[in-house]
Amino acid sequence: MLEGKQAPDRIYGVSQSQFSIARYYGGCKAFGETYHYDADTDSLVLVDVWNAQIRKDKEKAKQHIGREMQKWKAAQDGFDF
């Protein structure tokens, strides 16, 4: 938790930092806040900010849902025996 300071809205350059693990989990907790991983900008975005963006931009929401579905389908296909 940041004492008397506000957590950043975005953290850039995620894939080249200690936050790179967030790419595989879709987000992480940092500075006492929950962040969502945005693959388009390789950044972590506060969940509140991300939700506001998704509500405002329906096309971005559809693209995100499509990518998530593809990712999970690929993961499930990897479990075929």
ZADO-1210 file (C-alpha; in nm, 4 decimals, padded with zeros to 6 digits):
<atoms>
<atom x="00.0000" y="00.0000" z="00.0000" code="MET" pos="1"/>
<atom x="00.1318" y="00.3412" z="-00.0874" code="LEU" pos="2"/>
<atom x="00.1311" y="00.5650" z="00.2170" code="GLU" pos="3"/>
<atom x="-00.0338" y="00.8941" z="00.1194" code="GLY" pos="4"/>
<atom x="00.0270" y="00.8314" z="-00.2511" code="LYS" pos="5"/>
<atom x="-00.2036" y="00.7201" z="-00.5285" code="GLN" pos="6"/>
<atom x="-00.1297" y="00.4037" z="-00.7272" code="ALA" pos="7"/>
<atom x="-00.0580" y="00.4734" z="-01.0967" code="PRO" pos="8"/>
<atom x="-00.3450" y="00.4311" z="-01.3460" code="ASP" pos="9"/>
<atom x="-00.1133" y="00.2480" z="-01.5886" code="ARG" pos="10"/>
<atom x="00.2164" y="00.0645" z="-01.5708" code="ILE" pos="11"/>
<atom x="00.3889" y="00.0525" z="-01.9107" code="TYR" pos="12"/>
<atom x="00.6479" y="-00.1885" z="-02.0510" code="GLY" pos="13"/>
<atom x="00.5103" y="-00.4854" z="-01.8616" code="VAL" pos="14"/>
<atom x="00.6765" y="-00.7555" z="-02.0729" code="SER" pos="15"/>
<atom x="01.0202" y="-00.6086" z="-01.9954" code="GLN" pos="16"/>
<atom x="00.9741" y="-00.5734" z="-01.6204" code="SER" pos="17"/>
<atom x="00.9122" y="-00.7683" z="-01.3032" code="GLN" pos="18"/>
<atom x="00.5398" y="-00.7467" z="-01.3878" code="PHE" pos="19"/>
<atom x="00.5802" y="-00.9704" z="-01.6951" code="SER" pos="20"/>
<atom x="00.4109" y="-01.2626" z="-01.5170" code="ILE" pos="21"/>
<atom x="00.0871" y="-01.0614" z="-01.5326" code="ALA" pos="22"/>
<atom x="00.0723" y="-01.1347" z="-01.9071" code="ARG" pos="23"/>
<atom x="00.0012" y="-01.5000" z="-01.8336" code="TYR" pos="24"/>
<atom x="-00.2578" y="-01.4390" z="-01.5629" code="TYR" pos="25"/>
<atom x="-00.4371" y="-01.1450" z="-01.7230" code="GLY" pos="26"/>
<atom x="-00.3405" y="-00.9063" z="-01.4456" code="GLY" pos="27"/>
<atom x="-00.1952" y="-00.8739" z="-01.0985" code="CYS" pos="28"/>
<atom x="-00.2160" y="-00.6905" z="-00.7680" code="LYS" pos="29"/>
<atom x="00.0345" y="-00.4134" z="-00.7049" code="ALA" pos="30"/>
<atom x="00.0471" y="-00.1107" z="-00.4759" code="PHE" pos="31"/>
<atom x="-00.2670" y="-00.2398" z="-00.3026" code="GLY" pos="32"/>
<atom x="-00.4688" y="-00.2203" z="-00.6266" code="GLU" pos="33"/>
<atom x="-00.5840" y="-00.4728" z="-00.8883" code="THR" pos="34"/>
<atom x="-00.4556" y="-00.4294" z="-01.2431" code="TYR" pos="35"/>
<atom x="-00.5714" y="-00.5772" z="-01.5750" code="HIS" pos="36"/>
<atom x="-00.3148" y="-00.6650" z="-01.8446" code="TYR" pos="37"/>
<atom x="-00.3823" y="-00.4828" z="-02.1745" code="ASP" pos="38"/>
<atom x="-00.1962" y="-00.6718" z="-02.4491" code="ALA" pos="39"/>
<atom x="-00.2556" y="-00.3949" z="-02.7064" code="ASP" pos="40"/>
<atom x="-00.0400" y="-00.1482" z="-02.5130" code="THR" pos="41"/>
<atom x="00.1680" y="-00.3984" z="-02.3078" code="ASP" pos="42"/>
<atom x="00.0548" y="-00.2224" z="-01.9933" code="SER" pos="43"/>
<atom x="-00.1236" y="-00.2877" z="-01.6673" code="LEU" pos="44"/>
<atom x="-00.4360" y="-00.0771" z="-01.6208" code="VAL" pos="45"/>
<atom x="-00.6263" y="-00.0223" z="-01.2969" code="LEU" pos="46"/>
<atom x="-00.9372" y="-00.2418" z="-01.3098" code="VAL" pos="47"/>
<atom x="-01.1643" y="00.0585" z="-01.2511" code="ASP" pos="48"/>
<atom x="-01.0062" y="00.2449" z="-01.5436" code="VAL" pos="49"/>
<atom x="-01.0211" y="-00.0689" z="-01.7632" code="TRP" pos="50"/>
<atom x="-01.3914" y="-00.1243" z="-01.6862" code="ASN" pos="51"/>
<atom x="-01.4699" y="00.2384" z="-01.7712" code="ALA" pos="52"/>
<atom x="-01.2860" y="00.2025" z="-02.1054" code="GLN" pos="53"/>
<atom x="-01.4734" y="-00.1178" z="-02.1902" code="ILE" pos="54"/>
<atom x="-01.8111" y="00.0385" z="-02.1093" code="ARG" pos="55"/>
<atom x="-01.7279" y="00.3366" z="-02.3300" code="LYS" pos="56"/>
<atom x="-01.5772" y="00.1451" z="-02.6264" code="ASP" pos="57"/>
<atom x="-01.7951" y="-00.1526" z="-02.7252" code="LYS" pos="58"/>
<atom x="-01.5673" y="-00.2501" z="-03.0176" code="GLU" pos="59"/>
<atom x="-01.2671" y="-00.2817" z="-02.7868" code="LYS" pos="60"/>
<atom x="-01.4803" y="-00.4942" z="-02.5529" code="ALA" pos="61"/>
<atom x="-01.5734" y="-00.7305" z="-02.8389" code="LYS" pos="62"/>
<atom x="-01.2087" y="-00.7609" z="-02.9444" code="GLN" pos="63"/>
<atom x="-01.1020" y="-00.8373" z="-02.5885" code="HIS" pos="64"/>
<atom x="-01.3694" y="-01.1043" z="-02.5472" code="ILE" pos="65"/>
<atom x="-01.2659" y="-01.2649" z="-02.8771" code="GLY" pos="66"/>
<atom x="-00.8984" y="-01.2764" z="-02.7767" code="ARG" pos="67"/>
<atom x="-00.9838" y="-01.4232" z="-02.4363" code="GLU" pos="68"/>
<atom x="-01.1981" y="-01.6933" z="-02.5978" code="MET" pos="69"/>
<atom x="-00.9171" y="-01.7843" z="-02.8401" code="GLN" pos="70"/>
<atom x="-00.6637" y="-01.7980" z="-02.5582" code="LYS" pos="71"/>
<atom x="-00.8760" y="-02.0275" z="-02.3420" code="TRP" pos="72"/>
<atom x="-00.9727" y="-02.2498" z="-02.6352" code="LYS" pos="73"/>
<atom x="-00.6055" y="-02.2940" z="-02.7222" code="ALA" pos="74"/>
<atom x="-00.5296" y="-02.3807" z="-02.3609" code="ALA" pos="75"/>
<atom x="-00.8107" y="-02.6372" z="-02.3536" code="GLN" pos="76"/>
<atom x="-00.7003" y="-02.7889" z="-02.6852" code="ASP" pos="77"/>
<atom x="-00.3584" y="-02.8392" z="-02.5299" code="GLY" pos="78"/>
<atom x="-00.5151" y="-03.0779" z="-02.2784" code="PHE" pos="79"/>
<atom x="-00.6327" y="-03.3245" z="-02.5467" code="ASP" pos="80"/>
<atom x="-00.5022" y="-03.6744" z="-02.4900" code="PHE" pos="81"/>
</atoms>
